Amino acid sequence: MAHLRLGVGALAVAWVAAIGGGADAQAKKDPKDELAARWSAAAKRLSQRHAELAKKLVAKKMHELAWEEWLHAAELDPSNVEAERALGRTFDKSKSAWVAAAAAKPKKNEGTPSELKIRAKECADERLAASAKLIDEIEMLARWAESQGLKEPAKDLWRRILRDYDSRHEPALLATGSQFIDGRWVMPDDVARHAEGKKRIDDSAEGDAVSEASELDKKLEWKLVKRRSAHFLLEGMHSDDEMKELVRCCEAAHAQVCEALRLDAGAVSARIHGVFMAEAHHFDVFIDRAVDLRENDRARYKSLGGYASSAKLLIANYQGENSWADVKDISVHMTAHLLLDQTLKTKPAPAWLREGLAFWCTERLLVSAFTECQRNKTGASDERGLPDVRDWPKEVREAAVHGTAPPLRAVMLSDLGSLTPPAMMKAWSLVDYLLTDQREKFTAFLGALKSGKEQEEALKEAFGGPGIEEVDALWVASVKAKS
């Protein structure tokens, strides 16, 4: 459930409305009214502490950090005149509200690189010390709310601690339902999503065994284990149980992507052919004797470690030193690529969309993101820049809250080789945002791309005017609201 950032009045009204209460209960004895009053007073104190910290940062000429503190101060208490004016806002009497100037933005930090580095460390220490005191006050109020049976308002307070002050605060994580799994805290929504993905794979068809020799068997004198399902023909150098699992993964990915892209079951008329080999030398033989390539392309293909062909609806990969989890990951990742290619057909998909959709599938179904196409490598054993996918939700939330996420324009216009790890994670998150919050607009965006429009034109058409920067702001607001 999304929780918006609320100031003094808004949060108090939200809690009163949510809790309800008897009309004849006396306000001073009603826990919900008492909580609203306590929060109103606490929010003003917290706002003032942020303002005091902001002034210290201004004195150190760290204006960008000070701006963040002024924002916190104004959000907590819109009547904090000092904070509102520091943000360049003016009071509009007709609206009885502070109004932001369109061009308002923080001054740049002042100083040499070495000075800024020293001051940044000093400021980080000051902010950390201030946060500890702010957390203590919010935690005290959250525990009081819990003692009064006000569970949801208490959770709002705990979430505020995680969002604004310390995303690893254990009491807040426990209070909001997070679970400690495999050495990391996982939020309730993420736990539910991963459980749903596992169920989708478990419930998917495993296909039927194929006993007759395939063309590959005959051509290469192999005896591959084969299974055929509604949408796949997979053959490989793995056990029958492993091939069953691969078919279930592929069918689950097929269903998931078809739902996401709104493809009907017959959108891809032919089965996708998957060949899953054991070692690099098997892949070399496959490239030399089973694939129709120009001679000077063979060495390049052998260096890939695996590939997918949209024209032939083919996935080819070898496991090598990688884990079985990698093999499953690439089967899902490449299935997503092939189905997106079939959707757009006449135009190559933008790199962010292609990789973002594939990661969206593997994260939901397998809780993994091992396949990195831009490096032409796969495998959990690789040295790579991407964090563990279980940390992506937290990484993205923190980047959105602190303004450190790469600009959407840079992400959307990057080619495959220039998508950095933060850009990859933003691409994944943007696909999730479009599919969960902007479903119809995502479908319209794909349709505009398919018709030949460039990305920004397609985005403006889908969103009815807003361009890349405006959609970026919508994404940031959505991620923050779900923090």
N, C-alpha and C positions, 0 to 999 in steps of 0.2 A: 504494500500500500504506500503510495507516494505521500510525503509530508512536505508541505511548502514551508519556506522560510517565513516566519511570522514575527512581527514586532510585538510590542507590549499590548496594544489594544487588540490587534488581530488574534494573537494567541489566547488572550483571556476570553474573547468572544467565542473562539472556536471551542475551547474547553467547556464553557458554559453550555453551548448548544449541544455538544456531544454528550455531556453527562446527563443533562435534564435535571429534573428534581421536582419535589412537591411544591405547589404554589404557596402553601401555607407554612413552609419551613422558614425559619428566621435566618436571614442572610449570614449573620455573624456566626451561626452554628452549622451552616451548610459547608461541608468540606470543599465542594466545587467553588463556591464563592470565596472561601478562605484561600484556596490555591490561586485563584485569579488575582486576589489582592497581594499574596506573597510574591507571585511571579512579577506583577507590575512593579513592585518595589525592588525586587532583585534585578530585573532587567535594566532599570535606571542605574543601579549601582554598577552592573556589568558594563553598561554603556559608558559610564564615566571612567571606568578603569581602562577601557579601550582608548578613550580619548586621551587620557594621561599618557598611555604608552605611545600613542600617535605623536604627541608633542615631543616626547623624548627622541623619537625616530627622526622627526623634522629637524631637531637640534643637531642630529648627527648627519643631516643632509641626505638621509635615506628616504626620499620622498615617496618612492613607489611602495615601500613597505608601510610607510605611514598611511598611505591611501587605503590600504587594506584594513588598517585599524579604524580609520574614520568610517569606512563602509560598515564594519561590524557595529560601531557605536551608533550609527544612524539606523541600522536595521533593528537593533535592540530597543532603541528609544527614539522614535521620529521627532520627539520634542527637544532633542539635544541640539540646540541652536549652533553651538560651536562646531559640532560634527557636520551638520548640514551645510554650513557656510564654508567649511574647509573643503567640501566636495563640490563647491561652486553652485550650490542650489540656492534658489530664491523662494520666499514664501508667497504663494498665490492666495490672496485673501478670498477670491471668488470660489476657489476650490478648497480652501482651508487645508492646504497641503503644501509641502515643499516640492518644488519642481526642478528637475535636473536640467542644466544647460546642455544642449546637444553636443557641444565641443568639449565638455568638461573631461579632463583626464589629468593624471598625476604628472608632476614635473619629473624629469629624469633625475636619478641619483647623481650626486655631485662628488667628484674626486677622481684620483688616478686609479687604475686597476688595482694596484697594491693596496691603496687606502680603502677602496671599496671592499676588497676581500677581507681585510681586518675588521672593518665596521660591520660587514655582513655577519661575521662570526659573533661579534659582540651583540648585535641585534637579535640573532637567533637565540642566544643565551637569555637575553632579557625577555623575549617573547615566551620562551619555554617556562621561565619562572612565573611570568604573569599568567600563563595558561593554567599552571598548577593551581593557582589561587581561584581562578575563574571556575575551573572544574569542581573544586571543593564546594563552592557555593551552589552550583547547579546540581551536583550530586546530593547534597543535603536536602534540597527541595524535592528532588526525584524520590528519595527514600521516604520523605514525609508524605508525598502523594501516594506512594505504594502502601504506606501504613494506614491511609484513609480509604483504601480500596479504589483509588483512581488510577487504574492500570494503564489505560491508553495515554492520558496526559503525562504520566510518569515516563512512558516510553518515548514521548516526544522530547522530553528533557534529556533522556539518555542518548537519543539520536543526535541531539544538538551537540552533546559532548563529542561524539564520534565524528560528526561532520565538521565542526568548527575548531576543535582543540586537540583531539588525540584519537586517531582512527584505531589505535591498538589498546584503548582503555578497557581492561578486562571486565570490570563490573558492568560497564555500559554494553559491552558485547554480549555478556551473559543475559543482561536484562532485556535486550532486544531480540533474543532468540537465536543468536549466532551459535554455531557449533564448532568445536575444535577438532578438525579432521586432518589427519596426516601432517601434523605439525603447523597448521595454519587455521586462522579463524575464517569460517565461511558463513556469510549472511543467510538468513532464512530463505529469501527469494532464490539465491544461488543453489542452496540445498534442494529446494523443490524443483528447480529447473533441471538439475542433474539427475534427480530421481526420475523425472518424466522422460528424459532422454534415454536412460537405461531401460525403462519399461518399453519405450518405442522399439529399441533394438531387440529386446527379449521377445516382443510380440510379433516381430517381422518374420516373414517366410524365410526358410533356410534353403529352399529350392529342392530339386530332385537330383539324385545321382545320375551321371551320364556314363555309361559303360563303354560305348563305342569310341574308337580312336578318333581324335580330332585331326584337323589339317596340320596343326603343330606337331602332334605326336608322329604323324607320318613323315613330315618334312624333316624334323630334327631327330627322329628316332628316340623320342621321349615317351614316357608313360605318365602323363599328368593326371592329377585328381580333378575331376570335373563335376560342376553342379550348375543346373539351369533353373532360373526362377522367371517370374513374369517379365522382369526388365533387365536381367543380366545372364550372361554365360561366363562363368569364372572357371579358370583352370590354373592349377598351380602345383608347386613342389612342396605341399604341406599335407597334413593329415586330413582325412575327411571331416573330422570334427572342426578343425581349424577353417576349412573351406566353408563349412556351414556357417561358422561365425562371421566370415567375411561376407557371405551372401546376405546375412541378416543386417550387417552394418551398411552394406550398399543399398539394400531395399529401404532401410530406415532413412538413409540420406536422400534417396530418391523421393520418398513420400514427403520428407521435410522440405526439400527444395521446391517440389511441385506445389506444395501449399504456399510457400513463401512467394513464388513467382506466379502463382495462380495458373499453373499449367494443368491441362486435363491429362488423364491417365495415358491417352494415346498421343501426346505431344511429340514424343520421340518414338517413331514407329519401329525401329530396329532395337534389338537388345544391345546393351553395352557389353563389350567383350573385355574381360580383365585377365591378364596373364601375370601371375605372381610367382616369380622365380626365387631360387635359394641364394645363389652367389653371383658375384660380378661376372665370372666367366660364362655362366649360363646366359646372362643378359647380353654379353658380347656375341655369343653364338646366335641368339635371337636377332640381334641387330644385323649381323652378317648374312644370315640365311633365311630369315622370315619376314623381313621388312623391306619394302620397296623404297630404297633411298639412293640418291646420287652418291657415288663413291666418296667424294670429298666431304659428305655430311656424316658418314658413319662414325668417324672418330669423335665428332662433336656429340652425337647422340649417346655414344658409349660413356662419355664423361658425365652425362646427366644423372645417372643412377636410377632413372625412371622418367616416364613422360606420359602425357595423355594426348590423344589425337582426336580433335572434334570431327574432322572429316571422316575418320574411320570408326568413331565411337569406341576408342581403344584406350585402356589403361594398362601400362606395362611397368613393372617394378621388380626389383630384387631386394631381399631382406638383408643379406650380408651380415654385418656385425650389429645391426639394429635390433631392437626388441620387437616382440610380436605386437605390442601396442603401437609401434610405428607403422607396421603394415596395415593395421586397421585404420589408423589415422589417414594414411595416404589414400586408402580406398574410398573413404568418405570425402576427403578434400578434393580428389580428382573427379568424383561423381558430381560434386557441386559445380566444378569448373565446366564439365561437359554439358550439364543441363542449362547453365547460364549461357553458354555459347550457343546452344540450340535455341534459346529464347531470343537472343539478339540477332543471331545468324549473319546478317549482312555487315555488321560492324563489330570489331573487337571490343570486349568489355573494358572499361577503365580498370587500371591495376587495382585501385583501392576497392572497387566493387567486387572484382573477381576474388581477391584475397579475403576481403572482409566477409563475403558470403560464405566462403569455404571455412574460414575460422569460426564463423557463427554456427555452422553445422557441427564441426568437430568439438567445439566447446560444449554445445548442448548435448550431443549424443555420447561423446567419449570423454569429456573433460580433458581434452588434450589439444595441442597445437604444435605438432612436431614437424609438419611439412612446410618448408620455407622455399617457395618457388624461386624467389629472387636470387637465392644463393645456389640454385640448382642442386640442393642437397635435401635429404630427409634424414631423420633419425634422432632419437633421444640422446644418443651418445655424442652428437656433434657439439662443438663449441659454438654457441650461437648467442645472439644478443637478446632474443625474446625471453622475458620472464616466464616462469611457470604460469600456464593459463589460469590456474586457480587464483592467481594474484591479480589477474587483469581487471576484474571489477573494482577492486580497491585502488589499483594504480590509476584507472581512468577517473574514478570519483575524485581522487586527490588532485589529479591534473586539472579537472574541471573546476573544482573549488578554488584552487590556488592560481588558476590562470596560466598553467604551464603546458597545457595541451598544444600540439602544433596547430597552426591555423588551418581551417578546413580547406581553404583555397590551395594551400601547399600540398595537403593530402590528396585532394581530388586531381590535381594536375601533375602529380608525381608519376614517373614511370616505375616499372617493377623494381628496377635496381636501386632506386632512390627512396623507396619506402623504408624509413627508419623504424626501429622497434616501437617508439611512441606513435608514429604514424600508422603502423600496422594495428596497434591496439585501438587507435581512434577509428580506423576503418571498420574494425569489428564492432565497436560500440555504435558507430553511426548506422551500420546496417541494422543492428538491433533496435535502435531508436526509430528508424524508418519503418521497420516491420511491426513494431508494437505501438508507436504513438502516431505514425503518419501513414497508415496502411494504404489508403486510397491514393495518396500523393506519391508513394513509392511505386505503385503500379503505373500511375501516369508518367512518372519519371522514366521508367523502363520503356514505356510505349513511345515516349518522345525520343529516347536514345535509338530505339529500333527504327524510327522513321528517318534517322540520319542527323538529328540535331546534336550540336555540341553540348557538353555537360551543363554549362551555366544556363544556356538557353533552355535546355530540357528541365532544369531545376526551376527556373522562373515560370515556365509553363505549368509545371506540376503544382507549384505552390501559389500560383495566381499572382505572381509579382515578385515576392522576395527572392533575392539572389543568394550567392554563396555565403556572404558575411551574415546575412539575416538568418539563414538556416543554421549556421554555426552557433549563433546566439540562442536559437531555439534548442539546439542540442545541449548546450551548456546548461540552460535553465532546466531541461528535463533531467539531466544527470544529477544536478544539485538537488532537485526536488525529491529524487529517489534516494538521496544519501541519508 
